[in-house]
Amino acid sequence: MGVLTYETEYASVIPPARLYNALVLDADNLIPKIAPQAVKTVEILEGDGGVGTIKKVSFGEGSEYSYVKHKVEGIDKDNFVYSYSLIEGDAISDKIEKISYEIKLVASGSGSIIKNISHYHTKGDVEIKEEHVKAGKERAHGLFKLIENHLVANPDAYN
């Protein structure tokens, strides 16, 4: 098994605490409301929402995928860190065992820097195509921008 690691950073006008509340703590409710074309539903299959919880994310009509399962690996509310793994679903090819993500929000002026580290755990010596990773990053960034725009438009939400 190989592990390929990719790092990305995004800047946001939203402070870390508020962004963490929306992006992490209430994402299961918020994203289907503001982006139903991307995520139709999120349901907890095991656990209470904390570490070890397994969630099924069903994608919207316009998605090329139908679902994935997430396993929550870590939640650090004090340091604005969240980690999870995609462990099953049609968004994971037969060449990938799992994809692990760590998201960390860091204060930057009156806003935040979102640091995202992705670890692709491949089966054998499989090579992951850069365009596959790039497409995933673009989808994640688009979803993040929807959340950020929602927070800008609703200044009292998630304070």
N, C-alpha and C positions, 0 to 999 in steps of 0.2 A: 504494500500500500504506500502510495506517495501522498504528500501534502503540499499543495500549492497555496501560497499566501498572497493576498492582494490587500492593499490599503487604499482608502479614499478619505477625503476630507471635504466637508461642505461648510460654508459659512451661513449663519442664520441671524436674523435681526431679533429673534426671540431668546430671552434669557434661559439658561440651562434648566432651572427648576420647573418653569412653566412648560418648556418644550418636552422635558422628561415625562411630566404628568400626562401630556397628550400623546406623545410618540410611543411611550412605553406603557405607562400604567393604565391608560384608557384606550389604547389603540384598538382593542378588540371591539369596542363599541363605536368609536369615532370613525374609523376607516370605512366600515360598511355604510355609514351614513353619508360621508362626504365623497366617497369614491366607490359606489356600488358596482360600477363597471369593472373595477379592479378586484375588489373583495366583496363577495356576496354575504358570507357569514363566517364567523369564528366560533367554534364550539370547543369547550373543554371536555376531553375524553377521559383524562385521569388527572387527579390532583385538585388543588385549591387555588391555582393561579400562581403559586410560588415556585421555587426551584423544584424541578422534577415533573412539573405539570406538562402534559402532552395535549396540544391543541390541534384541531383540524381546521385549516383555512380553506374555504371553498371560494374559488375565483369567480368573477363575474362573467357575463355572457361574452364580452369582447376578448377574453383572455384565451391564449393558445393552450393553457393548462386548466385542469379541472380542480385539483386540490394539492395541498402539501400538509404534512404533519410537522409541527414544531415541538421541540422539547426545550423547555426553559432550563438553562444551565446556571444562570446567576442573575441576581437582582441586587444592586447596591444603590439604594435610593440616596444615600448621603453623598456619594461620589458620582452620581448620575451615570452609572454603568449598567448595561444590560447585555447578557449573552444568551444565545439560543442556538439550536442546531435544527436544520431541516433533515429529518430522518426518513421520510417516506413521501411518495407522491410522484406525479408524472412530470413535475418540474425538475426532478432529479433523474438524470439519465442512468442507464444501466452501467455506466462507467464510473459513477460516483457513489461512494458509500454514504457520505453525509457532507453537508456544508455547514460549518460552524461560523457564527458571527459574533463579534463583540462590538458594541456601540458604546462610545463614551462621549459625553457632552462636557465641553470645557468652556468656561466663561471667556468671552472676548469682547471687551468694551461693554456695551449694553446688550450684546447678543451672545451668540455661542459659536463654537466650532464643533461640528459633529465629526468624530473620528470613527471610521468603520473599518474593522479588520475582518476579512473573510478567509477561512481556511477550507479549501476543497480537498476532502479526503477521498482519493481515487482508489479504485480497485486495480491492483497491479501497477504496471508502469504506463498507465493511460495518460495521454496528453490532453489537457483541456484547451479548447480553442479560445483564443483571445476574444473573438467576437461573441462567444457564449457568455463570457464574464462581462464584457462591455454591455451587452444587452441587459443583463441582470442589474448592473450598476445604474443604467439609464432608467429602468423601471423603478428601482428603489429611490433614485433621486426625484423622479416625477411624483411619486407618492409622498415623499418628504415635502416637496414644494406645495402639494395640495394641503397638507397639514399646516405648514407654515402660513400659507395664504388664509386658511380658515382662522388661525390664531390672530393674524393681523386684522382680519375683518371682524373678529369677535374679541375685543380687548379684555373683556371681563371673564372669558372662559379660561379655566385651568389655572387660576391665580392661587 
